[in-house]
Amino acid sequence: MEAKVVWQEGLVFIGSADSGFSVRLDSKIEVGGSDSGLRPVELMAISVAGCTAMDVISILQKKRQQVNAFEVLVHATRAEQHPHKILKMILEYVVTGVDIDLQAVERAVQLSQEKYCSAIATLRGNVEFDHKIVIKSH
């Protein structure tokens, strides 16, 4: 895999990967940015959520769970002495469907966080991960 960022202006960069997709990166106005794109730490949180979401949905579909809606929220805790450092991420999985098996969701989450999600594997050791599962009936 290869990725790059190209400076546009001010603190605006366009990040792209060899997949051909790109994303706009920027910073807050207070620190010289134009607040017109994702901050790198936001992109990191989205990457963690997206990676594990793809794993969990894939596993649940294979287990024939009838999922109608699904989202992953990331709650990040920063270090007091170093506010740019993320210490902990709690991933909240919200699953809506018919007769969703909580144990199947729990197993899918564990497999994703421990085995499959490359974003979590990359951060493990530097960031503590925990999770919460919310099941909603449809």
C-alpha positions in Angstrom: 0.0 0.0 0.0 1.1 3.5 -0.7 -0.4 6.8 0.3 0.6 10.4 -0.1 -0.5 13.9 0.9 -0.1 16.9 -1.4 -0.1 20.5 0.0 -2.8 22.7 -1.5 -2.7 26.0 0.5 -2.5 27.1 4.1 -2.9 23.9 6.1 -5.0 22.1 3.5 -3.7 18.8 2.0 -5.2 16.3 -0.3 -4.4 12.7 0.9 -4.7 9.9 -1.6 -4.0 6.2 -1.7 -3.1 3.8 -4.4 -6.7 2.8 -4.5 -7.3 6.1 -6.3 -9.5 7.6 -3.6 -8.7 10.9 -1.9 -9.6 12.9 1.2 -9.2 16.6 2.1 -7.2 17.2 5.3 -7.2 20.4 7.2 -6.9 22.0 10.6 -8.9 24.3 12.8 -9.1 27.9 12.0 -7.6 28.7 15.4 -4.3 27.1 14.4 -4.1 28.4 10.9 -6.3 26.0 9.0 -9.6 26.7 7.1 -11.6 24.0 8.9 -12.5 22.6 5.4 -11.5 19.0 5.8 -10.9 16.2 8.2 -8.2 16.5 10.8 -5.8 13.6 10.8 -7.0 12.3 14.2 -10.6 12.3 12.9 -9.5 10.4 9.8 -7.8 7.9 12.2 -11.0 7.4 14.2 -13.1 7.0 11.0 -10.5 4.4 9.8 -10.9 2.4 13.0 -14.7 2.6 12.8 -14.8 1.7 9.1 -12.4 -1.1 9.3 -14.2 -2.9 12.2 -17.6 -2.1 10.8 -16.8 -3.9 7.6 -15.5 -6.9 9.5 -18.5 -7.1 11.8 -21.1 -6.7 9.1 -19.4 -9.3 7.0 -19.3 -11.8 9.9 -23.0 -11.1 10.8 -24.1 -11.6 7.2 -22.3 -14.9 7.1 -24.1 -15.9 10.3 -27.4 -14.9 8.6 -28.2 -12.2 11.1 -30.9 -9.9 9.6 -29.3 -6.5 10.1 -31.3 -3.5 8.9 -29.1 -0.7 10.1 -25.6 -0.6 11.6 -23.2 2.1 12.9 -20.0 2.4 14.8 -19.4 5.4 17.0 -15.9 6.1 18.3 -15.5 7.8 21.6 -11.9 8.8 22.0 -10.2 9.9 25.3 -7.2 12.2 25.0 -4.2 12.4 27.4 -4.5 15.4 29.7 -0.8 16.3 29.5 -0.7 15.7 25.7 -4.2 16.6 24.2 -3.2 15.4 20.8 -2.5 11.9 22.0 -5.4 9.4 22.0 -5.2 7.1 25.0 -8.4 5.1 24.6 -11.1 4.4 22.1 -14.5 3.0 23.0 -16.3 1.7 19.9 -20.0 1.7 20.3 -21.7 -0.8 17.9 -25.4 0.0 17.2 -27.1 -2.9 15.5 -30.7 -2.7 14.3 -32.5 -5.7 13.0 -34.8 -8.7 13.5 -33.9 -11.2 16.2 -30.3 -10.1 16.4 -28.2 -12.5 18.5 -26.1 -10.5 21.0 -23.6 -13.3 21.3 -23.1 -13.4 17.5 -22.5 -9.6 17.6 -20.1 -9.9 20.5 -18.1 -12.7 18.8 -18.0 -10.6 15.5 -16.7 -7.6 17.4 -14.1 -9.7 19.2 -12.9 -11.2 16.0 -12.6 -7.8 14.3 -10.8 -6.1 17.2 -8.4 -9.0 18.0 -7.8 -10.5 14.6 -9.0 -8.7 11.4 -9.1 -4.9 11.7 -5.7 -3.7 10.5 -6.4 -0.1 11.8 -6.8 -1.5 15.3 -3.8 -3.8 15.0 -1.7 -0.8 13.9 -2.7 1.3 17.0 -2.7 -1.5 19.5 -0.1 -1.0 22.2 -0.5 2.8 21.9 -4.3 3.0 22.2 -6.5 1.0 24.6 -9.6 -0.3 22.9 -13.0 -1.2 24.5 -16.5 -1.6 23.1 -20.1 -1.4 23.8 -22.9 -3.1 21.9 -26.4 -1.7 21.5 -29.1 -3.9 19.9 -32.3 -2.3 18.6 -35.2 -4.2 17.4 -36.7 -3.3 14.1 
